[in-house]
């Protein structure tokens, strides 16, 4: 008879730790999947963390549903399918239906899988289904070439962020008529929104700021930015359209544009006109009718601040055994000295679920993504350790646009809104007063070297000094380093939001 000794207390503790670590490893791998490219022609659902290394196509009969908190990370400069609009970068092509619904506390994220992401790391998302409506709600799309391209389709885009994209936050064309409401479209390399080939997007209650140009209108396109005449084209406006580097609106289209009841950062008619290129500058272009305007007293941006703040951690997997799940059923299938400046205008459901069997390969890319604030926050820590209607169609430069009080906005239930976290880093557009630079430094670089623009994003501390910076768009290593070194020496007037001292982020554009 064998005498079996029970493990001692110390050994039992070791077993418990090993079991715990095994559970953690299982959860991590269960929540992370790698897709090397695929076609979805039935119903599929995603949650957890998805790493994309090749084009994903949702065919005419396909339907892709993405759960709140899902993170879709694109391997930079990679497309194993070598297909799509860009043979070198991955993209998601929607010919069927995309339903991406997050929540204010659990947003969906499409981003680069890079520890130091840059504009244009992946190609973007395109929607081209004219028969079915896709929905994007509480989603962030960043570091793509075009964040979202819309062709011959009418998706609903609400409560989302489009930022740090190389060309455009949203590109609308070929007679598309999307509804774009309550979004933040900021800090894109060329246009916040580009409208061409007869596009007619409906834009209301958006913040469009920090882009090279806010809205670009070409050809026969005619976006509706605000039209308070009762009728089928009614739009209350209420967009916040200001502080884009070159122009807020660039109308090189043939049609007049209605853009009344919007906030332009100030109420000076001449300053608003100076931020718009239209038929007042060249008669062959249409006019932008922006009067009456929305006054500063009615342009509260608390909801947009809440939208901009970081979400909670990604949600748990919603399907047994993994984050990537699907319902398999039969279907009903640009350009780049020293001064800060702009650049040229050339653009560079309830369904049964079953686990998708896609086991990551040993050589699969690892999870490298960090948020921009995590990247800059880490750098900051290291630094510390070291140390319009009712306006004449041809307004004159002397006109003063009247401020008007628009109809009251229906209040949202207080219980549904998270509190503003004043410890987070705020976009400069949310400051109580306009950002002020108190000290500038020119980059030191060979004047006969390469030319172009370098965009550096910096975090400004509560004392007004730059804590850290990251190049979002560059030229080459030497110019990028020169711009980054100069940016870190800038100083600003300390910022406040609702009277509280805060840290904020802003982009510095260096032209060489």
DRENDO-173417 format. One record per residue (C-alpha): x, y negated, z negated. Coordinates in steps of 0.02 Angstrom, whole numbers, plus 50000, padded with zeros to 5 digits. Example, Ala and Ser with C-alpha at 12.3 -4.5 7.8 and 13.67 -1.06 7.14 Angstrom:
<pts>
506155022549610506845005349643
</pts>
This chain:
<pts>
500005000050000500724983250054500824969049932500304953450031500754937149948499594922349972500504907150041501014894749910500264877549890501694869449988501504881550133499614879150138499914860450152501084863250299499774874250385498474860550362499624847450439500004858750588498144862150614497774843550605499134839550734498484853050851496734845450839497424828150879498374834751031496814843951091495744828251074497024817651169497154829851314495284832951313494984814451338496274811851475496154818251653497144814951811496304813551981497464814952130496064809652248494364817252280492674815152366491114814752259489584820252358488424825052215488194818152039489704815251928489974807051759491584800051687492064795951508493654794951405495254790951500495464794251686497134792051776496954789351964498374793652083497374794852246495804787652326494124792452253492704791852379490874792352326489984798052484488254792652542487484806852441488594804352289488244795752124489594791151998489054786351822490354779351702490034779251515490404764751395492194764051335492904773551483494634768051543495094771151724496964768551749497764767751921499554773451945500444758152020500924758452204500284776252222499044784752340499274803452357497864804052486498724790852596497004785452654495764771152632496054752652663497794753652586498814769452618500024765352477498844760952335497374770252260495594763652269493804768552232492674768152385490804768052349489704773052496488374780052380488004773752203489094767452060488294765051889489604757651772488704751951614489724747251462489214737251310489874721251234490804731651103491284745951218491744739351390492284749751539494044745851600494824747651774496664743151764498464747551804499314762151717500884752051687501694745851528502094729651622500644727751746500644715451890499364708752011499074721052153499644737052065498134746052141496964741552284495254739352204493444745152212492384743252369490494745152380489704747252552488024755552522486594745552596485204757352544485564759852359485964747552220487544749552117487684741851943489204734651856488874728851678490144725251540491614730551647493374723351662494294724851828496094718851831497784720351921497024725752088497254717752259495394713552269494524717652107492864721252192492484720852379490654720752431490114724552610488344726152677487684729352502486804720752358487494726852191487064719152022488604712651931488334706351754489324702651596490994708051672492754701351692493784700251851495554694251815497384695751867496934702152041498154697852181496954691152312495184689352243494194693752090492674697352199492644697652390490914697152471490664699352658489654706652802487944700052749488074706152570486914698252441487524703352268486834695852108488324689852005487724683951835488594680151670490364685251719492114678551687493094677051850494794670151804496654669751841496594678352009498044675352128497054667252270495164665952259494014669152112492634673352238492854674252427491304673452538491434677652723490524685652870488794679652819488864684152634487524676252523487944680152342486834673652201487934665952064487274660551894488004657951720489764663051772491424655851712492574653351862494244646151806496124647851821496114654751999497104646652139495414641952215493774645152124492604649452269493114650852453491734649952584492054654352765491034655652926489154657452905489224662652722488084653252602488234657252417486854650952302487694642552153486164633152091484524628052172483174621352056481844619752190480474632152151480414646252276481294662252325483004653552318482764646952141484354647952037484584638851872486464637551906487354635451738489014641151809490594634351727491734630151872493304620651822495204620551804495584630851959497334626352017496944618952190495064617252212493494623052125492594625552291493364626552465491954626252593492614629952767490924636752817489634629152931488214628552804487794616852661487974624652489486774621952345487754620752181486674610352063486544611351874488324617751847489694612151726491284605651811492374602051659491894583651659490504572051716491544560551827490814561252001492454556552086493414570151994492114583152042492204577652224494114578652218493984596852163492914601452315493404603152499491884601852613491064591152746491594575352656493384579752704493044586452879491344583952960491244600953043491094609552874489534610552769489274599852614489234605552434487724597952347488184597852162487064584352083486284584751955487644592451848487594601851683488254591151541489564596751416488304596451273487304610351355488794620551416489114630951260490194646051302490004656751145489254671151242490694670751365491954670451222491164686151150491224694151322493084690151338493604697851174494414714851162493264729751144493344742851010494264759151042493674770151185492164780951147492264799351111492014811751253490194813851296490354830851378490944846851298492784849951315493314834651411493164816651461492884819651645491184827551670489994829551815488284835651863488454847252011486754848152093486054847452266485864829552327484244822252387487964816752505499744680952489501154667152459502374663552326505894620052168505194620351999503624610051981501974617451929500824617552078499634627452185500084636552345499454637252523497724644052557498324659852643497694674952552498944686452541485044792651717484974806251614485744821451690486414838151631488294838251615489614851251653491484849951631492504846451786493954858551794495434847251828496904852151718498314839451716499884845951801501554845051711502174831551829500594821251808500854803151758500764799351573499684786051493500684769851501499344756451502499324742851372498174727851371498924711051421498754704851243499634720551178501054717551300501234699251256500934702451071502384714851067503504702351153502974689051029503404700450882505144703350955505414684750976504924681850793506104695650738507524686950826506994671350751486904598652216484964595052217484414576952200486014571152280486254563552450486954576652569488454565252594488874558552420490024543552416491604542952313490854529252203489314539052152489154544751974488274561451955486974560451816487004572751674485414582551655484674593551522484224610251599482854621351536483254630151373484094646951384483164660851296484114665451139484774683051123484404692850964485754688750838485914706850787486484711450964487934699150965489604702750883490434689050783491794679150870493494685350809494584669850788496124680650762496094686250944496954676851085495794664851177495764660251360496254641951378494564638051458493754640651287494764627251196493784613151114494764600551218495704602151381497394610851370498834598651354500654602551396501814592051288503474598851352503914606051522505504614551579506014617251761506694634451804508544635151847508794644252011509694642052177508654629552275509104638552438508474655352379506794663652412505194653452415503484656852345502514656652182502844664852015501374666051895501834668051713500544671351578501034664951406500324666251231500354649751138500454650650949499464640150826500944628150819500864624951007502464634351048502544648751170502704665251078502894676751228502654677951415502434690251557502614688451745500954692651830501504688952007503294686452062504534684352204506104693752151507004697851990508064681951983506644669952020505474679451905506734678551762507044659951792505174656351786504924667051631506384658951540505714641551582503934646051531504494651651358505184634151326503544625151364502594617151221500744613051206499554603551096498944616250966497264623551016495614625150924493984634150961492444628250865493644618250757494664633450705496534634450740496874648750862498144656350980497754654851164498374661251330498684651451488499504654051657500954643551719501214643151907502974639451968503244635452152504974638052225
</pts>
